[in-house]
Amino acid sequence: MTELPRGWAQSTLGRCCLVTLGQSPPGSSYNEFGVGMPFFQGKAEFGDLWPKTRKWTTQPTKIALENDVLISVRAPVGPTNLAPCDCAIGRGLASLWPRGGIDSRYILYWLRASQRELASLGTGTTFAAISGAVLREHEIPLAPLAEQRRIVAAIEEHFSRLDAAEQALRVARRRLERMTTAVLTHALRHADRHIRLREVAEVRLGRQRSPKNHVGPNMRPYLRAANVTWKGLSLADVKSMHFSPSEVETYELREGDVLLAEASGSPDEVGKPAVWRGEIPGCCFQNTLIRVRSHAHLPEFLRLVFLRDALVGKFAAVAPGVGIHHLGASRLANWEVPLPEPGEQSRIIADVEQQLSLVDAMAAEIDRALKRSATLRRSILEQAFSGKLVPQDPSDEPASVLLERIRAERAAAETATGRRPRRRATMET
């Protein structure tokens, strides 16, 4: 154990905080009309900002008060935030109410500093989770109260500057994304001749995935929508299934085929294109992709056309669906595409690649700056909880005195009531 600074004491969350595990209210008590108490379950509801909840309950089972520390205890384990208001909490969350005047933000920042360690304690076969006992036994280095306040103030001062810098970087990143669209639109604006894709290309939907084809004598690697990204193909996770010899003839990819995401949960992701360059011999494709095999277009030119149409929202505008949005092979076959001469296609490809390489370089530098900022945040938290972020003051009341006062208050309350104290009838340790 690292030696603590003078006046600090090692403790646990259970000693410092009232820890409450969430419990989902009765299903019949939910509504989406703002009646009752806001209800949070965790997971996607954690981030830098809390979204407006879409769920309320008239029968809250477990309650967190405004500014309690909330932590996700089921996959993903560890994300934290402060309760934005009095709220009901479901099974995915736990709340921590600091005792003895400890600032909630001190607990919050410690949980963020030790998130990886806490997440590593998650267990479970279906999804990782931590128990109330594990959370209560999680150790925390406790500074004197006065120093805690100085630490929180210093963290937030540093983080506010990082927040401003990161916001500027994200704005610049979004502008670069718009620049990509502008480059493509400008490059393709002068095409005089347009033609329906089916007149110059074979447009085919991939083979449907079926449990009966999970095994078989002719297993082949195949691509699916997850393998197509905005930057091209991602081949780190390529699955296999059985294709009969006749199916191989139909669905095997050839170098120069253009693949588009046919289906996605987001309409904005439909139509993402990539060019197949023969990276995996004998590879086929699934019906979440559409293959375009053109005899009039250079593959990279066709990819640029599809990329432009995806980025400006043309594919999203015609991709119907509830939950899953589909582009459709027949719809794509009737899609109008420009058809300049091959020499003009080559010129456009070269110009676009030159400009987008500059955009990509700037985007990569922004991404590196954001990663450096994240590293700096971790360093600030590490310095804070090792006593190196703010100076110690010998006149501060030691944390050991604070812990003894918390222990005495809990013992007195338990003696008076004959049971462990509850902050509310719905909140238990």
Legacy VTK file of the C-alpha trace (Angstrom):
# vtk DataFile Version 3.0
C-alpha trace
ASCII
DATASET POLYDATA
POINTS 429 float
0.000 0.000 0.000
1.341 3.456 -0.895
2.134 5.568 2.152
-0.540 8.190 2.696
0.239 11.894 3.183
0.247 13.281 6.682
-3.245 13.665 8.096
-4.825 11.244 5.616
-6.444 7.909 6.507
-7.309 4.786 4.541
-10.996 3.961 4.664
-13.700 2.212 2.651
-16.747 3.531 0.856
-18.958 1.630 3.285
-17.454 3.500 6.246
-17.615 6.902 4.517
-20.927 6.625 2.735
-24.435 5.300 2.990
-24.496 2.879 0.042
-27.854 2.034 -1.562
-28.273 -0.528 -4.314
-30.951 0.325 -6.854
-34.127 -1.655 -7.325
-36.455 -1.193 -10.266
-39.962 0.027 -9.371
-43.030 -2.039 -10.332
-43.527 -2.148 -14.086
-47.025 -0.725 -13.849
-45.681 2.447 -12.225
-43.681 3.640 -15.250
-44.818 6.467 -17.479
-43.372 8.825 -20.075
-45.448 11.848 -19.110
-43.324 13.318 -16.315
-45.600 12.023 -13.559
-43.934 11.010 -10.296
-40.167 10.731 -9.828
-37.512 10.505 -12.576
-36.122 7.003 -12.903
-32.573 6.140 -13.963
-31.065 2.714 -14.642
-27.498 3.586 -15.586
-25.523 2.281 -18.565
-26.090 4.740 -21.441
-27.405 7.361 -19.018
-23.875 8.076 -17.846
-21.676 10.587 -19.571
-20.396 14.109 -19.238
-23.982 15.324 -19.296
-27.178 13.713 -18.072
-29.860 13.435 -20.728
-33.458 14.243 -19.978
-34.963 11.063 -18.619
-37.744 9.415 -20.583
-38.981 7.410 -17.617
-40.801 8.372 -14.452
-42.307 6.228 -11.745
-45.129 6.806 -9.287
-43.836 4.029 -7.000
-40.114 4.626 -6.390
-38.500 1.685 -4.616
-34.982 3.000 -4.059
-34.239 6.710 -4.040
-31.141 8.814 -4.534
-31.139 12.475 -3.578
-29.835 15.305 -5.701
-26.013 15.313 -5.793
-25.709 11.795 -4.430
-22.965 9.920 -6.238
-24.417 7.395 -8.668
-22.328 4.535 -9.987
-23.139 1.878 -12.567
-22.759 -1.546 -10.915
-23.800 -3.659 -13.915
-22.113 -3.750 -17.297
-20.488 -1.414 -17.759
-19.182 -1.336 -14.186
-17.739 1.937 -12.971
-19.175 4.961 -14.844
-20.237 7.625 -12.369
-22.121 10.876 -12.122
-23.957 13.016 -9.599
-27.705 12.582 -9.335
-29.182 15.557 -11.214
-32.229 15.578 -8.936
-34.056 13.388 -6.446
-34.640 10.231 -8.456
-35.501 6.553 -8.361
-32.625 4.222 -9.232
-32.874 0.813 -10.861
-30.836 -2.362 -10.468
-28.027 -1.072 -12.655
-27.137 1.709 -10.228
-26.032 2.284 -6.675
-26.059 5.603 -4.831
-23.538 6.864 -2.295
-24.403 9.539 0.267
-21.183 10.741 1.927
-21.244 10.958 5.721
-19.662 13.488 8.034
-19.711 16.404 5.607
-17.567 14.707 2.964
-18.117 16.398 -0.394
-19.930 14.174 -2.925
-17.508 15.363 -5.577
-14.536 14.016 -3.614
-16.164 10.571 -3.701
-17.093 11.056 -7.376
-13.556 11.884 -8.448
-12.077 9.021 -6.438
-14.435 6.576 -8.147
-13.373 7.967 -11.509
-9.713 7.704 -10.529
-10.155 4.051 -9.526
-12.740 3.084 -12.169
-10.510 0.537 -13.909
-9.719 -1.211 -10.637
-13.381 -1.309 -9.643
-14.454 -2.543 -13.082
-11.927 -5.378 -12.860
-13.821 -6.712 -9.819
-16.976 -7.295 -11.857
-18.098 -10.904 -12.133
-20.850 -12.760 -13.986
-21.332 -15.018 -16.977
-23.945 -12.984 -18.855
-22.670 -9.533 -17.895
-20.168 -8.150 -15.403
-21.508 -6.746 -12.138
-20.286 -5.884 -8.668
-22.154 -6.537 -5.430
-22.961 -4.095 -2.670
-20.357 -5.796 -0.497
-17.633 -5.243 -3.100
-18.613 -1.591 -3.486
-18.682 -1.013 0.277
-15.255 -2.603 0.729
-13.694 -0.532 -2.052
-10.897 1.443 -0.386
-10.574 5.215 -0.539
-7.694 7.438 0.620
-9.408 10.024 2.790
-7.869 13.467 3.094
-8.797 15.895 5.886
-12.096 17.658 5.162
-10.470 21.023 4.484
-7.978 19.429 2.117
-10.774 17.510 0.385
-12.391 20.833 -0.471
-9.091 22.170 -1.822
-8.588 19.009 -3.868
-12.076 19.219 -5.396
-11.584 22.901 -6.233
-8.216 22.209 -7.880
-9.542 19.248 -9.895
-12.464 21.284 -11.189
-10.233 24.217 -12.061
-7.977 21.953 -14.137
-10.913 20.066 -15.638
-12.744 23.251 -16.617
-9.761 24.262 -18.756
-9.602 20.788 -20.273
-13.358 20.897 -20.915
-12.974 24.136 -22.878
-10.038 22.788 -24.861
-11.817 19.510 -25.657
-14.948 21.344 -26.711
-12.910 23.428 -29.156
-11.267 20.268 -30.491
-14.632 18.541 -30.988
-15.989 21.584 -32.823
-12.946 21.465 -35.098
-13.494 17.714 -35.576
-17.098 18.273 -36.683
-15.958 20.968 -39.100
-13.488 18.534 -40.621
-16.287 16.009 -41.081
-18.293 18.647 -42.915
-15.205 19.455 -44.967
-15.073 15.847 -46.170
-18.630 16.179 -47.449
-17.810 19.520 -49.070
-14.740 18.086 -50.842
-16.774 15.215 -52.294
-19.683 17.417 -53.323
-17.386 19.899 -55.032
-15.396 17.207 -56.837
-18.500 15.520 -58.276
-20.528 18.623 -59.095
-19.600 18.914 -62.785
-20.476 15.412 -63.957
-22.540 15.957 -67.106
-23.751 12.425 -67.627
-25.788 10.437 -65.100
-27.034 6.910 -65.464
-28.947 4.357 -63.416
-26.561 2.014 -61.693
-28.252 -1.156 -62.994
-27.333 -0.141 -66.550
-23.603 -0.349 -65.861
-23.258 -2.662 -62.872
-24.424 -5.850 -61.240
-26.088 -4.975 -57.930
-26.570 -7.917 -55.597
-27.660 -8.480 -52.016
-25.545 -10.917 -50.002
-26.482 -14.406 -48.845
-28.797 -14.630 -45.839
-27.266 -15.934 -42.646
-28.938 -19.068 -41.294
-28.241 -21.338 -38.281
-28.086 -24.352 -40.589
-25.042 -22.815 -42.258
-23.036 -22.321 -39.071
-21.280 -25.570 -39.896
-20.781 -27.431 -43.156
-18.261 -28.945 -45.544
-17.549 -25.721 -47.399
-16.956 -23.052 -44.748
-16.057 -19.660 -46.176
-15.184 -16.320 -44.567
-17.831 -13.701 -45.203
-18.221 -9.975 -44.675
-21.169 -8.272 -42.977
-22.200 -4.677 -42.316
-19.995 -4.538 -39.197
-16.940 -4.956 -41.426
-17.656 -1.747 -43.365
-16.618 1.518 -41.716
-16.464 5.123 -42.873
-12.738 4.659 -43.432
-12.990 1.399 -45.363
-13.007 -2.257 -44.370
-12.332 -3.526 -40.853
-11.229 -7.160 -41.064
-10.285 -7.838 -37.446
-13.482 -9.862 -36.898
-14.473 -11.873 -39.967
-16.855 -14.765 -39.402
-17.378 -17.933 -41.457
-20.331 -19.999 -42.618
-21.106 -22.736 -45.119
-21.592 -21.786 -48.784
-22.477 -24.407 -51.367
-20.352 -24.442 -54.564
-23.131 -22.684 -56.519
-23.463 -20.066 -53.766
-19.736 -19.470 -53.868
-20.019 -18.649 -57.566
-22.738 -16.124 -56.765
-21.428 -14.538 -53.562
-17.636 -14.752 -53.758
-16.053 -11.306 -53.835
-13.711 -10.137 -56.558
-11.106 -7.440 -56.350
-12.737 -4.108 -57.222
-16.193 -4.961 -55.861
-17.779 -2.081 -53.972
-19.659 -3.032 -50.810
-22.330 -0.908 -49.147
-23.971 -1.347 -45.743
-27.505 -2.425 -46.659
-28.940 -2.437 -43.130
-28.246 -0.572 -39.913
-29.934 0.438 -36.699
-29.160 4.049 -37.638
-30.355 5.459 -40.982
-27.217 7.614 -41.130
-25.063 4.464 -41.276
-26.896 2.967 -44.265
-24.919 3.064 -47.488
-21.405 3.296 -46.040
-19.144 2.074 -48.866
-15.834 0.245 -49.084
-13.805 -1.301 -51.877
-12.839 -4.974 -51.741
-9.219 -5.479 -52.734
-8.945 -9.233 -52.325
-7.648 -9.098 -48.772
-9.032 -12.554 -47.853
-9.007 -15.271 -50.541
-12.388 -16.883 -51.173
-14.332 -14.384 -49.079
-18.107 -14.025 -49.593
-20.664 -11.564 -48.215
-23.863 -11.557 -46.164
-27.204 -9.908 -46.887
-26.462 -6.939 -44.626
-24.246 -5.812 -47.510
-24.914 -4.933 -51.139
-22.245 -5.672 -53.709
-21.812 -3.413 -56.725
-19.704 -4.857 -59.555
-19.402 -2.146 -62.192
-17.928 -2.441 -65.668
-18.037 1.307 -66.322
-16.724 2.847 -63.116
-13.402 2.719 -61.393
-14.115 1.153 -57.992
-12.642 4.039 -56.033
-14.675 6.583 -58.021
-17.861 4.684 -57.294
-16.929 4.560 -53.613
-16.568 8.342 -53.585
-20.006 8.747 -55.159
-21.607 6.455 -52.579
-19.668 8.097 -49.758
-20.958 11.507 -50.782
-24.545 10.245 -50.987
-24.263 8.625 -47.558
-22.708 11.676 -45.911
-25.256 14.160 -47.289
-28.110 11.923 -46.139
-29.460 10.751 -49.497
-29.377 7.091 -48.497
-30.804 7.813 -45.050
-33.733 9.650 -46.652
-34.834 6.563 -48.587
-33.952 3.832 -46.056
-37.215 2.714 -44.405
-37.483 0.577 -41.305
-38.419 0.458 -37.651
-35.375 -0.419 -35.557
-33.397 -1.609 -38.601
-33.194 0.583 -41.697
-32.714 -0.980 -45.139
-31.353 0.513 -48.343
-32.439 -2.366 -50.585
-30.668 -3.770 -53.627
-33.450 -2.818 -56.037
-33.454 0.754 -54.777
-29.691 0.980 -55.209
-29.893 -0.597 -58.680
-32.094 2.318 -59.771
-29.827 4.896 -58.128
-28.550 7.632 -60.423
-24.773 7.930 -60.508
-22.466 10.197 -62.512
-20.574 8.547 -65.348
-17.620 10.665 -66.487
-14.959 9.295 -68.793
-12.360 6.999 -67.156
-9.673 9.682 -67.409
-11.920 12.175 -65.634
-12.712 9.589 -62.990
-9.004 9.110 -62.331
-8.454 12.871 -62.076
-11.324 13.237 -59.575
-10.013 10.332 -57.502
-6.521 11.877 -57.330
-7.822 15.340 -56.403
-10.150 14.014 -53.721
-7.533 11.718 -52.215
-5.052 14.590 -51.989
-7.537 16.851 -50.213
-8.925 14.152 -47.921
-5.420 13.098 -46.909
-4.959 16.599 -45.482
-8.343 16.377 -43.722
-7.404 12.971 -42.312
-4.061 14.303 -41.060
-5.772 17.166 -39.229
-8.396 14.816 -37.794
-5.679 12.450 -36.564
-3.908 15.322 -34.818
-7.166 16.336 -33.112
-7.728 12.744 -32.001
-4.211 12.637 -30.559
-4.877 15.868 -28.671
-8.079 14.420 -27.216
-6.203 11.325 -26.084
-3.550 13.512 -24.465
-6.308 15.388 -22.660
-7.785 12.122 -21.348
-4.317 11.083 -20.135
-3.888 14.436 -18.431
-7.229 13.993 -16.636
-6.082 10.655 -15.273
-2.791 12.222 -14.180
-4.626 15.031 -12.363
-6.750 12.509 -10.474
-3.688 10.419 -9.643
-1.916 13.495 -8.275
-5.034 14.531 -6.346
-5.428 11.274 -4.449
-1.742 10.879 -3.688
-1.647 14.260 -1.952
0.403 15.986 -4.660
-2.182 18.279 -6.281
-2.620 20.757 -3.417
-0.440 21.532 -0.387
-1.158 19.968 3.010
-1.942 22.222 5.962
-0.741 20.900 9.362
-3.626 22.746 11.031
-6.270 20.683 9.176
-8.227 18.246 11.307
-6.823 14.751 10.531
-9.013 12.369 8.559
-8.764 9.853 11.426
-10.750 12.262 13.616
-13.384 12.570 10.886
-13.679 8.777 10.640
-14.025 8.436 14.404
-16.776 11.074 14.386
-18.618 9.225 11.590
-18.303 5.960 13.541
-19.636 7.552 16.710
-22.575 9.167 14.901
-23.535 5.864 13.288
-23.271 4.014 16.596
-25.389 6.627 18.377
-28.063 6.528 15.701
-28.158 2.724 15.746
-28.424 2.688 19.555
-31.294 5.191 19.519
-33.339 3.318 16.898
-32.229 -0.243 17.522
-31.292 -0.639 13.858
-29.004 0.815 11.248
-30.111 4.347 10.352
-32.048 5.042 7.168
-32.026 8.377 5.472
-35.423 7.611 3.959
-37.786 4.733 4.361
-36.925 3.603 0.852
-33.163 3.823 1.388
-31.253 1.084 3.193
-27.599 0.311 3.721
LINES 1 430
429 0 1 2 3 4 5 6 7 8 9 10 11 12 13 14 15 16 17 18 19 20 21 22 23 24 25 26 27 28 29 30 31 32 33 34 35 36 37 38 39 40 41 42 43 44 45 46 47 48 49 50 51 52 53 54 55 56 57 58 59 60 61 62 63 64 65 66 67 68 69 70 71 72 73 74 75 76 77 78 79 80 81 82 83 84 85 86 87 88 89 90 91 92 93 94 95 96 97 98 99 100 101 102 103 104 105 106 107 108 109 110 111 112 113 114 115 116 117 118 119 120 121 122 123 124 125 126 127 128 129 130 131 132 133 134 135 136 137 138 139 140 141 142 143 144 145 146 147 148 149 150 151 152 153 154 155 156 157 158 159 160 161 162 163 164 165 166 167 168 169 170 171 172 173 174 175 176 177 178 179 180 181 182 183 184 185 186 187 188 189 190 191 192 193 194 195 196 197 198 199 200 201 202 203 204 205 206 207 208 209 210 211 212 213 214 215 216 217 218 219 220 221 222 223 224 225 226 227 228 229 230 231 232 233 234 235 236 237 238 239 240 241 242 243 244 245 246 247 248 249 250 251 252 253 254 255 256 257 258 259 260 261 262 263 264 265 266 267 268 269 270 271 272 273 274 275 276 277 278 279 280 281 282 283 284 285 286 287 288 289 290 291 292 293 294 295 296 297 298 299 300 301 302 303 304 305 306 307 308 309 310 311 312 313 314 315 316 317 318 319 320 321 322 323 324 325 326 327 328 329 330 331 332 333 334 335 336 337 338 339 340 341 342 343 344 345 346 347 348 349 350 351 352 353 354 355 356 357 358 359 360 361 362 363 364 365 366 367 368 369 370 371 372 373 374 375 376 377 378 379 380 381 382 383 384 385 386 387 388 389 390 391 392 393 394 395 396 397 398 399 400 401 402 403 404 405 406 407 408 409 410 411 412 413 414 415 416 417 418 419 420 421 422 423 424 425 426 427 428
